[in-house]
């Protein structure tokens, strides 16, 4: 098979990912390789992870990670591929035009020779198959209103007990959704922020296009502003399931 679409995981194709636990803001990854290598090193050497994320020269980054053995992070092949899948998902969400070429002509795609090449090739095939499958991807959005971290984690463990999410989406301000991001990171699921600063109409369109399920979690009765937003979203066809934490 002749391939003429070369996918380079080190090429600069930036995207936002998991929230930084210190700042609460989304982490900026310059490439898929930046995401995978930095996440693999997170539990091994957080300082080195931060250094890798900040490297802005792709060739220097390649040289830096040449001697980094992914095995030192004690990650199985399936765990590594799940991490790559999360990265591909988040990168594709921020680079629709570039990924549309891949999705439209998957038979022409090959992966640049590197340590990650086989895993990325396998993941790209699965990602494309998932998008084309009649089985809906599990893309779950959460609107949080004053719930405790313990309650949120309990809800997440129940919702995803039988089937892991492909992507977890958070509505609102990043700093209010760190627990969601931490959960997604722990499960090696993709994580996306869905901002509501552009108004309820845009938010409704985003939720309809990007999600399979939407949940509103609140402590006690929803606030007047929240109730109005939910009513507006539902009037635009967004189905929202409500879960209350006892105040």
Beta strands, then each sheet from edge to edge (+ up, - down):
strand 1: 5-7
strand 2: 15-19
strand 3: 26-29
strand 4: 109-111
strand 5: 139-145
strand 6: 167-171
strand 7: 190-194
strand 8: 213-219
strand 9: 240-245
sheet 1: 1+ 4+
sheet 2: 2+ 3-
sheet 3: 7+ 6+ 5+ 8+ 9+
end
